[in-house]
Amino acid sequence: MGWLMRRKHPNVILKGKTVDCSDLLEDPVVRFQRRFYVPLAFLCGFIIPTMIPVLGWGERLWFAFVTNGVARYVVSLHLTWLINSVAHWRGNKPYNRFLTAVESAKITWWALGEGFHNFHHSFPNHYAASEYGWKHNFTTMFIDYMAKLGQAYDLKTVPDEVIEKTRLKTGDGSKTFGPPAEELEKKR
């Protein structure tokens, strides 16, 4: 979690100011969430998880708050940071060998697609964070399902040719852990 404590590089701050989020800021659900973020976070993160066991089976209030509120929050944050740390530690770099982010099959299964980290950092505009669709990426499956329901739209992708050129130019020559090459060729 040390990276959270570091100041952002000035270029990151500068680039962040160029991101157009006007479509999100016009969404009434997003506006409601931003307006009431603190009370909603406390309600959903601590009050509801505390009150379910208190009202459901008579758990003591303090014990329910510590276990279902505080401990759950601390554990989930640390698991998130652990996953991100491992996704920058051991694995292949088939898209860009100059990045610290790696591809890790183990992380992909445990973190619902986060193991495609080298792809994600190489092509940050690609909504699926991998070129394999549903094959190994449950997050992509969820986003695609939300798109069918109309909750996600204008999903950005990177053309296969760009992915392949990048792999050949800056990749480390390793095979990512997705489908066999023959399967990818059929897709193209």
N, C-alpha and C positions, 0 to 999 in steps of 0.2 A: 504493500500500500504506500510505499515511499514515494512513488511517482505522483500521488495525490498531493503530497506536501511540497512539491517543487513548483516554483513559479513557471507559468507558461512562457514559452519563448515569444518574444515580441512579434515574430512572423506568424505564429499561430493565432495570436490575438488579432492581428491585422487581417489575416485570411478569414477568421471567424466572423468578422464584421461584414464580409462580402457575401455571406450565405443568405439567400433570400428565403425567409420563413413566413412570408406574408400570407401564404395560403393556410398555414397552420394557425397563425394568429387571428385569422378571420373565422375559424371554426368555433362555433358556440361551445362545444364540449371542451376544447382546449382553453378557451377564454375562461370558462367556469373553473377549470382545474387550476389555471394559473392564479386566478383571483383568490381562491380559497385553498391554496396549496398546503399551508401549514396546518390548518385545522383538519383538512382531509387526510394528510399524511399521519397525523396523530390518531385520528379516528380509525383509519384503516390499518395502520401499523401497530397500534398499541391497544386502543379501547376495545375494538371488536374482537381481536384475538384474545384479549383478557376476559371479556365478558362471556364468550362462548362456553368455556369450562365452568365459570362461576355460575351461570344460569342453567347450563346444560346438565351438570352433574354435581353441583355444589362444591366446587373447588374453592379453596381459600383465595381471596382477592389478591393478596400480596404474592403468593406463590404463582398464581396464574399470570400476573403481570410480569414477574421476573422470568418465568420460563417461556411463555407464549409471546410476550412483548419484547423484553430486553434481550434475552438469550437468543431468541429466534432471529432478531435483527442483527445482532453481532455475528452469529454464525453465518447467516446469509451474506453479509457484507464480506466476511473473510473468505468464504467459498468463491464469491465473485472475484475478489482480488487474486486468490490462488489460481483460478482458471486463467485469468489474464496474464499472470506471471509465467505460468507454465507454457502458455501460448507464445511466449517470447523467449523460451529457453531451449527446449530440445525438439528437434524435428527437421523436416526437409524445408527447403526454400525454392520450390520449383518455379516461382514467378519472379522473385527479386531477391538475389543473394545478398544485396546490400542492406536489407532491412533486418531488424532483430526479430520480427514476427516469423513464426514457423507454422508448418502444417503438422498437425498431430492427431492421429486417428483416435487415440484414447480420450483426448480432450473433446473431440467431436461428439463421441457417444455420451460422455458425461455431461457436456454442456450444450447439447442440442444444436450443434453446428458451429460453435465458437472455435473449434480446432482448425478451421480453414482460415487461419489468421494471416498467413502470408498472402493469400488471395485477397482477403479483406483489406489489408494495408496497401496492396498493389493496385487494387481497383475499388477504392472506397465508395464510388458512385453506384456500384452494382448492388442492387437490393438483396440478392440472395447470398452474398458473401462467399459463394463458391460457384463453380461451373457445373456442378453435378445435380442441381435441382433437388428432387426429393430423395435421391439415392442414399445420402448420409446426413441430410440436413433437415431436421424437424422444424427449425425456425422458418426455413423457406416454405415448408409445407403449410405452416400456420399463416404466413403472409399471403400465400397463394389462395388459401381458403378465405381469408379476409377480403381479398380482391374479388373473389366470386360473390361475396356478400355486399360488395360495394363500399367496404370500410377502408380499403387500400386501393389506390389508383395511381396511374402514371408511374408505374414501377420502372426504375431506371436499370438498364443492363449495359454490359460492355460487349461489343461484337466479338464473336469467336476468333476472327482474324487478329484482332488487337490482342486478345489474350494469348494466342499462339505466338505472335511476334514478340510480345513481352517475355514470354517463357523462353524463347530462343535467345533473345538479346541479353536479358539480365538474370534469368533463372540459373540455378546451380546444376542443372542437368538431371536432377533427381526426379523420380516419378512420384507424383502425389499419390495418396492412398485411395483415390476414387476408383471409378470403373476402369477396366482394362482399356488400353489405347484403341483396340478394335471397336469397342462400344462407342467411344468418343467420335471415331471416324464415321460410324453409321449416323450419329447425331448430326454431323456436319453435312 
